[in-house]
Amino acid sequence: MKILSIQSAVAYGHVGNSAAVFPLQRIGVEVLPVYTVNFSNHTGYGAWRGPLIAPDDVREVITGIEERGVLGQIDAVLSGYQGSEGIGDVIVDAVARVKAANPNAVYACDPVMGNAKSGCFVAPAIPDLLRDRVVPVADIITPNQFELGYLTGTEPADLESTLASVDAARAMGPRTVLVTSVERPDQPEDTIEMLAVDDAGAWIVQTPRLPLKANGSGDVTAALFTAHYVASGDAASALSKTVSSVYDLLDRTLQSGERELQLVESQESYASPREQFTVTQVR
């Protein structure tokens, strides 16, 4: 499998491609990383150095890959945080080019906008860009529950309303939706859930809520789910493997006491996920 991953990169820590590439490689995926920024560290530190990469320069890198004649070998395009409208245009164009070369290729979009606690933390134009121009061309999207609500103009608050919001998102274009950070009133305290829906049904999985905020965990989640789903076409299996790997990664990070994801130290959790959580079909 080959994945073209168009995301940010950092020298220190693990977000964007610096979070997604190694877990994908560890499960046997050939990754073509294209960088949209090259920062010293993620912006959560409040200070960083390094350049935003101009959209035209990102496009040039993709054109160079195209000139090597390999776009027809790409099985999936993956994107995450989009720092500007220009990058969104480049990604949509890249998806069109890949699908022209390989009609079976899919586009997986992690529509990063914010979360329920922090609200939106992207540039004001990005949410509308994602909703109106990017998500409609995606085959897979991986929003958190907050982002799902924004994309669809709904307020998912329980399982029924979250499923209705997913249906609204699927009506926009993508057939497969992974919803992270799902919360509902009737779930046990100190747990959190993840929901996957495609044409075959809907499945939910519950894990303990770990007391840490780990930048990059969503990037790992989107990457692993995309690879497992493209490989199998089975949303339940992809959900089980993904949540098991990511939980072990987060637990190891928590136990380490470090702020950054223990990405390399957790590599066996990607290659041989224990699948310790039960996936339940809810539709």
N, C-alpha and C positions, 0 to 999 in steps of 0.2 A: 504494500500500500504506500502511496505517496500523497502527502498533504502539503499544500502551499499555505503557509501560515503568515499572515500579514498583521504584525502586531509591534508593540513597543519592545525595547530592550533596555536592560540596565546592567551595569558592570557589577554592582554589589546587590545581592538579594535576588529575589525571584518573583517577577511579575511579567505579564505579557509573554513574549516569546522566551524570555529568560525563565519562565515557569513552565511553559507548554512544551518546549522542544525536547528536553531530556526525558520526561515521562513517556512521550510518544516514541522516542528512539528506543527506550528501554523495553517497550512491548513490540518492537520490530518494525516500526513505521519509519519510512524515509521522509524526512522533513526538509522542505525548502523554506527556510526562514527569510522573510523580507521585513526589514525594520522600518518603523515609522518615526521613532525617536531613538536616540542613543544617549541615555542619561547615566549619570554616576550611580543613582539609586532612585527608588520610587518616590513620588511626590508627597507621600504621607509623612515624610520626615520634615516637611516644611521648607527644606532647602535642597537643591540639587544643581548639578552642572551638566553641561552637554547640550547638543543641538536637537531641536526638532528637525526632522528631515522633510524637505520641501516635497509637496505632492508630485511635482514633475520628476524629482529624483527617485521617488519610490516607483513611479511609473516606468522610469528608465530601467530600473533593476528588473522589473517584471518583463519588460520588452526584451532585455538581454536573456532572460530565461526562455522566453518564447523563441528567440533566435537560435537557441540550442535544440529546438525541436522537441521539447519535453512536455509541453502543455497537454498533449494527448495522453500522457502517462499519469496525469494528476487525477487522483480519486476524489479529493475534497479540497475546497478552499476554506480556510478558517480565519476569522477575524475577531478582534476583541475591541478594546477601548479605541475610539476614534477621536483624535484630538482636534480635527478641523473638518469643515465641509469638503475641502479638497481631497482629503484622504478617503472620505466616503465615496466620492466619485471615482477615485482610482480603484477602490476595491470592487465597486459595481462593474467597472470596465474589465477588471481582471477576471471576475466571475464569468462575464460574457465571453471572454476570450478562451477561458478554460473549457467552458461548455460547448463552444464551437468546435474545439479540438477533440473533446470527449463528452458526448451527450449524456453519458452515464455519471458524470461527475456531479457532486453535490456541493452546496455552499452552506456552511454552518456559521451562523452569526451569533456572537455573544453581545447582546445590545446593552453595553455598559452605560448606565446613566446615574445610578445612585443606589440608595437602599432606604429602608423604612426609617432608620434612625437618623441618617445624615441628610436625607432628601437628595435632590439632584446635585451632583458635583461636577458636571461636565459643562462645556460652553453652552450658552443659551440656545444656539442653533442646532445642537447635536440631537436632542430628543426628537425634534420634528424631522430631521434628516433620517434618523433611524426608522421612525414610524412610516414616513411617506415614501422613502426612496430605497432604503436598504432592506428592511425586513420583507417587503413584498417580493424580492428576488431570492430570498433565502429558502432553503429546503429544511433546515434545522435551525431553531433558535433556542437559546439557553438563558432566558431572563430569570432574575430572582422575582419573588412575588410582587414586590414594589414596581419593578420595571414592567412586568406583565400588565399591571393595572394601568400604568401610564400609556403603554403602547395601544391598549384597547379602549381606553376611556372608561374603565370599570373599576370597581373596588373589591377585589378578591379578599374575602375575610374568613371564609370557611371552605370546606372541601367542595361543596356544591357551587359556590360562587367562583371558586378558583377554576373548576372545570369549565364553567360557563365562559370565563375569561380566556381560557385556553382555546375553546371553540371559536371565540371571536378572533384570536390571534391566528388560528389556522385558516380562517376565512380570508385573512389578508394575503396568504400565499404559502407560508411554510406548512408542511404536512406533519412535521415532528417537532414537538415542544418539550423541552426539559425545564421544569420550574424548580429553582433552588430556593432555599430559605423559606420554605412554606410553613406558615403558622396558622393555627385555627383554634377556636376556643375550647374544643373538646379533646385536644391532644394532651397527653400527660405533661406535667410540669418538667422543665429542664430537658425537653426533647425538641427536635427540629426535623423537618421532613423534606423529601425531594419527590417530585412527581414527573413522570414521563408519559406522554400521550402521542400516539400515532394512529394510523388507520385501523390497526388491529385492536386497539383498546387503550386503557389507562391504568398505570401502576403507581403505587406510592410506597415509599420506604421511610422508616423512622429510625433515627439514631439519637444517642444522648447529645445534648448541647454542651459543647466544650467551652470553657470560659477563656476564650482568646479571640482576638481579632487578627486574622492572618491575611495580609495582602498577598494576592496571587492565587489563593485557593480556588477562586472562581475560574481563573484561567486554566488551572490544572483540570478542574471539573469539565469545562467545555471541551478541552482537548481530548481527554480520555473518553468521554461519552461519544464524541464524534467518531473517534477511531473504532470503538467497540460497536457502535451502531452501524457504521459503514461496513464493517467486517461481517456482521451477523444478520443485519436487518431485523434484529430482535430487541425491541425497546426494553423489555423486562430484564433480559440478560445484561444489556448494556448498562442499565440503571444499577443493577446489583453489583456488577464489577466496579463501576465508577464510584459509587458511594462507599464501598468497602475500601478501595484504595485511598480515597480522599480522607476518610475517617482516620485510617491508620497514619496517614501523613500528618494530619492535624494533631492527633494524639501524641505522636513522636515529637512534634514541634512543641507542644505544651510541656511535655516531660523534660525537654531540653532546657527550658527557661529562656530560649532565644526568641528574638522578635521575628526573625526571618524564617520562612519555611525550611524545614530540614529535608530539602528536596532530594539530594543525593543519598543521604542516609536512609531514606525510605524507599529506595529503588525496588526492593523485593516486593513491596506492596503493590507496585504497578505490574510487575512481571507475573506474580502469582498471588492475586488478590484472594483473601480468605473467604470472601462472600459471606460474612458473618451476620448479615442483616436480612430479614425476610422481606421480600417484595410482595405486596398484596395487590391483586387486581381490583380496581374500584369501578370499572366500567367495561 
